[in-house]
Amino acid sequence: MKINHTKIFIKEARFFAHHGVLEQERYTGTHFFVNLEATVDFTHALQTDELSDTVSYADLFDIVRSEMEIPSKLIEHVGGRILEHIFRSYPEVEAVTLEITKENPPMGADCNGAGIRIEARRE
């Protein structure tokens, strides 16, 4: 068999965090959802069944959680920190797609959220 791509993902991780341009947003906090997809060659793990031959999604989640805990005005800034942390910690990660969605943004719109998507590749 020929494997084209291998990716690890975290889907709709929910966080209560204190991010927002408005001081009130940072004070009261709100819910955020994070989706993350990391391109990692874990083809060896398909045969070995060893965690050491891949990147643990639990470790990726810990990075996301630690950065989401730091209050910021912009989720763009939070996203940048998450990506920097992942690329610094895991040289085997080739690329990451990250989405951060604020569940109830203060913009007077009837929507399921607003957010960002960043697609980054290792240099």
Buried (B, 14 or more C-beta within 10 A) or exposed (E): EEEEEBBBEBEEBEBEBBBBEEEEBBEEBBEBBBBBBBBBBBEEBEEEEEEEBBBEEEEBBEBBBEBBEEBBBEBBEBBBBBBEBBBEEBEEBBBBBBBBBBBBBEEEEEEEBBBBEBEBEEE
